[in-house]
Amino acid sequence: MFDELKLRKQTTFFNSGISIAKSISEYYHEKEDNQVALIIIDHKMPGMDGVELIKWTRDYLKKKRVAPEDMPHFAFRAQ
């Protein structure tokens, strides 16, 4: 069973892929020792779709030297 305390740490909602990318870059710029665990995205989002967001996030975090096991996991919602 899931540990509810771990699942409820923080939830943030965004309305576009660009706003998610901006938030990720700000988060990882400010917090060297923490990481985002899970990003649930839609395939079709304004500004940057889900596939573009995943590619951008992976490239950005590699440049920040974030270890692959510390990178966020992505969950897709597609119709």
Rosetta blueprint (number, residue, H / E / L):
1 M L
2 F L
3 D L
4 E H
5 L H
6 K H
7 L H
8 R L
9 K L
10 Q L
11 T L
12 T L
13 F L
14 F L
15 N L
16 S L
17 G H
18 I H
19 S H
20 I H
21 A H
22 K H
23 S H
24 I H
25 S H
26 E H
27 Y H
28 Y H
29 H H
30 E H
31 K L
32 E L
33 D L
34 N L
35 Q L
36 V L
37 A L
38 L E
39 I E
40 I E
41 I E
42 D E
43 H L
44 K L
45 M L
46 P L
47 G L
48 M L
49 D L
50 G H
51 V H
52 E H
53 L H
54 I H
55 K H
56 W H
57 T H
58 R H
59 D H
60 Y H
61 L H
62 K H
63 K H
64 K L
65 R L
66 V L
67 A L
68 P H
69 E H
70 D H
71 M L
72 P L
73 H E
74 F E
75 A E
76 F E
77 R E
78 A L
79 Q L
